[in-house]
């Protein structure tokens, strides 16, 4: 019975670890269509979205577009599969100038939920419980 319980705990731990590695969540919105996507960003009105497995970064793009005789600022938040993380955990962004009076600033990060999820205490709790159960059942009785 103890072997079955230990095996079950190990299987659960492996699935939790694998799921934690691919659990990337980012905000995904566009201020052109959703005004609450702009800065100051209100994360209460927007929800974290599960990214695809190959998307390991979160991106924020600030676009300054000259349109209809005036400059407009648009914000795009999305998952990203490639990009350069700037200094200070992505707080330093890359700037690019485009054609037709477009300025863009790209910010990439991968250090936290809403930027990129990592292993948190909530996701590691089943793993810790499995290890503790295994220790109490097999290691401690032999000491």
N, C-alpha and C positions, 0 to 999 in steps of 0.2 A: 504493500500500500504506500509505503514511504517513497519507493522508487517511482511509482506512478505520479505522486504529488510533485516530486522534484522534477520529473520530466515535463509535467504540465507547466510548472513555474518557469522552467528554462525556455519552453516554446513561447510562452507569453512574453518573456523578456526579449527574446530574439525579434518577435514581431513588433514590439514597442520600439526597440532600437532602430529597426529598419524603417518604420513609419516616421520616427522622429527625424531621420536623415532626409526624408523627402517632403516633410511638412513645411512648405514654404508658403507664406501668406503675405500678400501685399494689398494695399489699397489700389483700386482700379477705377479711375474716373477721369472726366475731362471737363474743365471749367467752361468750355464753350457750350456744352449741353447741360451741365450741372453746376450751378453757381456756388454750391457749398463745397466744391472741390478746390476752389482758389485759396490762396493764403489770406488770411489766417485760416488754416485748415481745421475743420470741425470733424474730428474722428468719431463723434457720436452719431452723426447723420450718415456717415459712410461706413461700410462694413469691410472687414478683411476678406479677401477672396483667395481661395486655394489656387496656387499657380501650378503649371504643368511641371512634370518631373525634371525637365531639362532647363527650367528657369530657376536660377539660383540667386538672383539679385532682384531688388526692387529699384525702380527708377522713378525719378521726378524730373519732368521736363518743364522748364519755364520758357515760353515762346513770346517774343515781342514781335508782333506782326503789324506792318504798316498797311492798313486796310481802310478804304473809303475816306482817305484824307486825314486819318489819325492813327496813333499807335495804340494797339490793343495788347493786353497781356493775357496769355492763356496758360493754364496749368494742366499737365497731363501726368497722371500717376498710373503706373503699370508694372507688371512683372517683366523681367528681362533675362535673357539667356546669355548676354554678353555685355560688357561695359567695364570701365575703369573706376575702381573705388578711390575717391579722393582722400586726401589727408583728413585726419580727425574723424575717422569712421564715416567718411562720405560727406562730411559737412563742407568740404571744399569741392566745388563743382567744375566741370569742364565747360568752357564757353566756345561757341562757334558762331560764325557769321555766315548766313546763307545768301542766296541770290534773292532778288526782288524784295529787299528790305526786311529780312527776317533775321532776328537774333535769337539764339537758343542757348540755354544753360542746362546741361545734363548732370544730374546727381545720382550716383549709384551707391547702394549700401547693402550690407548683409549681416548686420549685427543684432537685430532684434525683431520681434513680431511687429508687423506694420512696416517693417523694412525688410526683414527676412527672418523667419522663425528659426529658432535653435532649440536645443534641449533645455526645457524649463523644468522646474521642480514638479509641475503637474504631470508632464509627460514621463518623467523619470520615476515617479512614485511606484508604479507597478514593478519596475526593475528592482528598485531598492527593496520592496517587500519580498520579491522572489529570492533575492540574495539572502536576506535575513532569515526567511523560512528554511532555506537550504542549510545555512549555517547552524541553526538550532536543531535541525533533524539529523545532520550527518557529521558535522565537524565537532560541535561541542560535546556530544555524548562520548566521543572517542578520546577526549582529553582527560 
